[in-house]
Amino acid sequence: MGMGNLISEAWQKTKDQAVPSVPRGLGLLCLIFNIILPGWGTIIASVQAGDAATGLLGVVQFLSSALLVGYIFSVWWGILIFNRSKHHEAMLLGISIYSQEP
């Protein structure tokens, strides 16, 4: 994958708030890392999911954390990762979390 494609994919993921799906425990760890060391939780999630574009977002979060906007972006992304991790097992099994069937 070329750098231009990687940047384009990272931008699209940011617009769509498309975070990788990780197990719940790792999701909590990623949130904590993104609060303490901005971007590192995103990088950890990207490695676990094998997603280079998300890894690039983690690097951007880390490098821009000196600016308040980078830190806020990192914490928000950590919250999104954690929220998605709550449904990780259901997604792996192909079960809809919105189903009303018993």
N, C-alpha and C positions, 0 to 999 in steps of 0.2 A: 504494500500500500504506500503510495507516494505521500509526501508531506502535505501537499495541497489537499488530497483526499482526506487525510487524517484531520486537518484543520476544519475542513468542511463538515465532516462527520461530527467532530466535537462541537461545532457551532450548532448543528441541528439537534444534538442531544441536549444542549443547554436550552434551546428554544422549547423543546418538547418536554423538558425536565425528565429525560429518559435515563434513569439511574440503573446500574446493574442489580440483579437479584442475587442476594447473598443470604446464607442462613441467619436466623434471628440473633444468635449470640455474636456473630461477626458484624451484623448490622449495628448492634449497640456499641461494639468496639470501634467501628468506623465513625460513629457519631462522636464518641468521646475523643478519638484522635483528631477529628476535624475541629473540635472545640479547643483542644490543647495545642496541637500542632497543625495549623490550617493546611488542608490539602492532603495530608498523609492518610486520612481515612478513605478519601476518594481514591488515592493511589492503591491502597490495600484492596479495596473493593474491585478495582479494575484488574488487578493481578489475579484475584480469585476468579473473576468472570472471564478473563482473557480478552479484555476490551481495551485496546490501545488508545482509542479516542477519549475514553473516560480517564485514563492515566494522564493524558495531556491536560485535561481539565484540572486534575489534581495538581499538576506542576504549575499551571497558571494560578490556581488558588494559593499555592505556597508562595510563589514569587510576588504576587500582588497583596499578600497578607499584611505587608507594612502599611498599605493603604487600607482604610476601613472597609472599602467595598470588597476586597479580596477575602477578608475575614468573614464578612457577612455571607458572601457567596459560599464559602467553605462550610459554615455552620448550617446554612439552608440546605446545602447538598447532603450533609450528614443526616439531617432530619429526614430528607427524602429517602436516603438509603435505608435508614432505620425503619421508616414506615413501610417501605416495600418489603423489607426482610420479614415483617410479621406474616406475610402471605407467601413466603418463599416455598414452603413445602407444598402448599396447595397448587402453586404454579407448576412445580415439578410433576405433580400427579395429574395435571390437567383439570383440576377441579375449580369451578367458578366460585369465587368468594362471595359473589352477589346472588347466588342461587337461593331460592326460597324453598327448594325441595328438602325434605328431611333426610 
